[in-house]
Structures are given as structure tokens and as C-alpha cells.
Amino acid sequence: MKICVITGSARGKGTSSRLADAFIKGAEAAGHDVFRFDAPFHRVHPCISCNTCRKGGTKACMFGDDMRTILVPKLIEADAVVFASPIYFAGLSAQLKAVIDRFYGYVDDIKGNKKTALLLSFGDETLGSAEGAILTYRHMADYLGWENRGVLTAIGCYTPDDLLASDFLYRAVQMGATI
Ligand SMILES: Cc1cc2nc3c(=O)[nH]c(=O)nc-3n(C[C@H](O)[C@H](O)[C@H](O)COP(=O)(O)O)c2cc1C
């Protein structure tokens, strides 16, 4: 399978990034072909609701940034799209949310026939902190007709060191191997 992994933390070696590393390790060991897009290190303009993508001749999004030139071609060919994000105020990171909002301009190209999964890291010990992010993810998956293959909630993980005292990295590897 072709898998597109999209990460949302500007901490390149941070907690959610480590979860993504582990997922990719499992996926590649299982023979999958993985493309990784670290959203905070790319130019992805937030959607401005101009609706250019829904009208006019080409119906193309007006932003010719890394979303269009790098990520969208990989999304179109992907069999699975996997997200990794820290929880910020009970939601996804702004950088990852910007990518998801831009899916609006490419719905016809990317909907249906894909699997998806979500990896979340956050400090709190209760799942309530992740509810907003999971709701967003589930709504997106439903809207696009993607099959949800699971959500990994790495609770109690403020830092990458917290991951080492848990089985979350192991579970992320397993998710990658079994998606
Ligand atoms: C702006 C900001 C908001 C945060 N909000 C929450 C929160 O609502 N709940 C929580 O449990 N942790 C929260 N955290 C902690 C992060 O989710 C946690 O440190 C996470 O592991 C960071 O992942 P990263 O290293 O991949 O960036 C917040 C951190 C930041 C910087």
C-alpha cells in the first residue's frame, strides 16, 4: 500500500513525531511505501473560504503552495492517509488543521477508497482532552468516505521521554504494520 503520513508538530523530534516514526517503522517493515509530509515545515496557506475550488473553469484551489504541488499528488495516489498531532487546547495542531481544511478544495480527487488513522500525543491523563481532535478526525473521515483504522491516544505524554515509559511507541509500530 501507499501510505501518506502527515504530521502536525513543529517539534521535529517531539512526541507526536516519534509516534509517526514508530508507525512508519511498522508500515515499512510490513512492505508499505510511505511518504511523510511534516506540515509545519511546509508552506500550507489556511483555507480562506473563497470557494474558487467550487466555481469557475478549472475549479482549482487558488493557493499554489506545498499543499498543491507536493502533498495533493501523494494524497491522490495514497491507499491510506495517517495523521500525527499533538493536542493543543483539546484540538489538532493549527498546522495539521490547515492541511485538513484545504482538503475541501480537493474532495473530488481524494474522496473514497482510502484507509485512515490518527496518532495523538498529549499531557493529560484523561481522554477528554482528545475528544475535540477525534471528533474533527471522524467527521473528516466520514466526509471523505475514508475507513477509520484506529486512533492511538498517547495520554500522559508531555514529552518524548514520557513515551519511553509507556507502550505507545510499540502500539504505533503495530498500527503501522496492520493498517
Ligand atoms: C499550545 C499548546 C496547547 C496544549 N494543549 C494541551 C491540552 O489541551 N491538553 C493536553 O493534554 N496537553 C496539551 N498540550 C501538551 C501537548 O499536547 C504535549 O506536550 C504533546 O506531547 C506535544 O507533542 P509534540 O512534542 O509532538 O509537539 C499543549 C501544548 C501546547 C504547546
The ligand as an ORCA input file, in Angstrom:
! r2SCAN-3c Opt
* xyz 0 1
  C      -0.249     25.355     22.758
  C      -0.317     24.058     23.496
  C      -1.546     23.598     23.930
  C      -1.642     22.376     24.600
  N      -2.870     21.939     24.997
  C      -2.972     20.747     25.624
  C      -4.256     20.255     26.042
  O      -5.310     20.882     25.839
  N      -4.316     19.046     26.668
  C      -3.177     18.316     26.903
  O      -3.290     17.226     27.492
  N      -1.949     18.734     26.509
  C      -1.820     19.929     25.882
  N      -0.583     20.374     25.457
  C       0.585     19.487     25.628
  C       0.963     18.767     24.326
  O      -0.168     18.151     23.731
  C       2.012     17.674     24.587
  O       3.163     18.241     25.166
  C       2.354     16.908     23.317
  O       3.017     15.694     23.635
  C       3.272     17.715     22.412
  O       3.533     16.968     21.251
  P       4.743     17.361     20.261
  O       6.022     17.127     21.027
  O       4.584     16.421     19.126
  O       4.564     18.788     19.879
  C      -0.464     21.593     24.828
  C       0.776     22.089     24.383
  C       0.845     23.287     23.729
  C       2.206     23.780     23.239
*
